């Protein structure tokens, strides 16, 4: 009895805290990105894009007459940090969490969000995934409160293979080299699955440690020994650069089909070694035409940089969020997350690249893709160099799409 | 492996220096900034000198103050320093890799092996590493300076009593160490990538090499770096997994279907092998390959 009474002073503030959560006024969006440490450059780019989109939403009137609040959390580059900061965000009243920087972190957030929503009915939160491309997030881990606004290994590889085949640069022998974690393994599987339609044979496959290898020469020796014409890889950052440099240094005559060659700094560092290699992008200003030019100019005016790599897809993703918000009527003055999520399932958006829409069955966005090659003829140059990404072929959202994965069994709230 | 040159110095300095890899990064960035003004060759040399200068300043004004408190303080100080250097680099040069490349004049093949060319720059890097090793070895083993340095490190009191300026020697050794790391960075930064994470990328491997080779042993570091280089390179080419071992006794299909650890290919572990080697060394021979008996 005494113990129970002494617990009251502690419990009371907690109760106040929880009841306070239910009646949160303005919508709060939390960015949960890597803002410090080695991978900070990736996270900061996502944050810039989210800020741009939220500013735009507020300039157009916000939600329910009030501006949307943007809160920023540093996940410190790992799932553990993300998990902690997600709790902090929930305590701050965040209802919409945005992240994109890593599939490992994305996997943690989607699980935490699912558990939180199971335990706190009526106080759901939703995870807006703008860049974590691992297939399991829309496959076995798919859940009603997760939405992906980026591509994935299947759509990227499909577009890459088709465009390279049409441009007659694919050859018949493909070498698959990827990083040994969920994303790289997805890429390897997709490269094999596309062997039939692409008319090639996967001569060898390699999975290697992520961002630990300084010297890619032994891998290049393997590629050389396999006699491959083309290397398809999902590698990003240093692993991609070092591999291209090593193959160039070895005088290897192979073409690279990549996914992340358009990250900032890659073209500056690789220089001429990148010429003639291919990349599957979610946005290319030259392919997007006049609308693209307008978007680039507006983004540059706001942030001081042109949008590259994952920034455009993040902006378009948040614009779809804004659209769904507008269609969600407030319930007792605050946002009903489940109603918002249902509206997000039916969102269509006209982006400069074409129409994007959300697929309700697995919450994977269907978005247009463009395959480009590094060339001096490109209209928009990258990294202040003489080189840029020249579009080779664009795909509409339907052309780029692949069917939803069979292992996605989505539980919908009643 | 290029880290050979870098690690050689590291072992003998007597201070646990977490910031050593940061000097490597500084060297690369100095050379990158200077190459446009004075050309590639002079830029590399000057970058080494500048890194050494920073090293001298660090020793004189920071390390000297904490030296008397022992290794833990030195370690913490240099650990903090490595963060400060990395953040400063990010502030000045941005978060992304910079445009630091091998000059066109050095970008050709030395010879061809089968279908593959061997870049001349790689020969050059190895040459620099070997020259560094040879110069250090000769300097320490056969000259008067070497005698004084070794004396100052192992018996500082005695050396001081004999009239040598031990503080100056320490400053000099640290400066030379930093300069050599800078030189390695300036040379390697062009071949690999020059980005704000490069210190982190080589830093861990540096420690592995030093532990495997034996703390304080130049020859040990050399042998360890070669050993690690060869093991990782060879491992990349080995596509075997435990399944093949089981297949020898006829349990291949069972192991294949079990999956998990059993189907993990050795080649996908190449970058992790040095750490496994380090563990093995620590278990079997805690002092390292050529280290003193603990």
Interface residues (C-beta under 8 A of the other chain):
Chain A: X38 X40 X41 X44 X180 X206 X207 X208 X209 X211 X212 X213 X214 X215 X217 X218 X219 X220 X221 X222 X224 X225 X238 X241 X242 X245 X249 X250 X251 X252 X263 X264 X265 X266 X268 X269 X271 X383 X385
Chain B: X1 X2 X3 X90 X94 X95 X96 X97 X98 X99 X100 X101 X107 X109 X112 X114 X115 X116 X117 X118 X119 X121 X122 X191 X192 X193 X194 X195 X196 X197 X200 X201 X202 X205 X229 X232 X233 X234 X236 X237 X265 X267 X268 X269 X270 X271 X272
